[in-house]
Structures are given as structure tokens and as C-alpha cells.
């Protein structure tokens, strides 16, 4: 069901200099608020209400702010007045482009020495997803990243992990150390019983081939939990 947008004025009577697009062109993108940037993606308002008012309304109904919006499925935008498939698709595409820009950033660490470095490398791939995924970093003896790979994709509350695939890939690459990670879309950092079990199974399976599991991270939008830091390996 569509929500009702409270009464707010249209931007038709605004001076040209006050409009978000004109402000962006004159002052630069950094001078615009998040609501103004969203309004540029939305384009037009709804039933006499401005696109800016609609953007402010969307932000007010997203307790986690932009980070939460980045995890929304396209259909999640439909509950807001005036947001149909076209506008919702533009918004989803914009957030996905931002996520991919983070992933392709060249200043991410490639040598993993701490849980923080592993988190910074994996965060763009995992932090803003609406479903769970399980990723593996395969490292050499100097802890340089040989390969970064998504092993599995699941639902809102879990994903399956095939330990045989992890071991086989490690042997193919000549990897001697691994870091694994998965996300919790709920935002909880508490490891589940299944999280603990798969961690111990990985430690045992890799140990047979003289490989080490250096860490298992649970990642959310702005935090992480490290099994190694908590001495749970």
C-alpha cells in the first residue's frame, strides 16, 4: 500500500537559483544535501508535492539512512507516493553504481595483515546487500590477495557454504591462508550457531592441507565482527 505524503509545497514557485539542479551546476555536488541529490534522481514530484519533499519523506522513513536505502530491493520504493518502476529503477541503479565504485577503488589494501584491512577490502562487496553472501579471500604466504571470490549467495537469513569448493580453489591457487566473510543484512553482529560451526569446519578442513583460516568476518553496513580478534578460531 502506498504511503501518504504530507502536504508540502511544489517547487514551481521557487526561484531558479533554489532548485537542486541549478545549485549543483553553480556550487558543485558536494553542496547538495542527500535529499536534494535524491530529488534529482526522482525527477518529478507527485500530485502537487515536490520531488524534494518526496525525497525528505523517503529519508525520514529510512532509519538507517542512505546505507539502508542502498540495501532496498527495487520494489521497496513502490510504497512511497509517486515512485513507480521507472523512478525506483533509477534509484536502485544509482545506489548500485555507488557500490561498484567502492569495489573498484584502487586504494583498497591488497596485503591483509589485520581484520580491519580485510573488512575494508570486503565491505564494498558485502555491506549494502539485501541478502546474505559468503566471500573468500585466498592469500599467499606473504598474505597478498591471490583471489577474491563470492562462494555463495543466499536469502535474508543465511547462505550455504560448500567447504570442498573452498579447499579445491585454495589448492588450485596455491593459497596457504584464507579469510572468509559473510554479511548480516539484519545489522546484527552476533555470530549464529551455524556461523561458529562453519568456521570450525573450515579450520579443520584447511588444516589437513597445511593451510590456515586467518579470520572469519561478519559484515554489516558500518561495523564488523572478527572471529580472530575475539579468539574464536
Order of alpha helices (4+ residues) and beta strands (2+ residues): alpha-alpha-alpha-alpha-alpha-alpha-beta-beta-alpha-beta-alpha-beta-beta
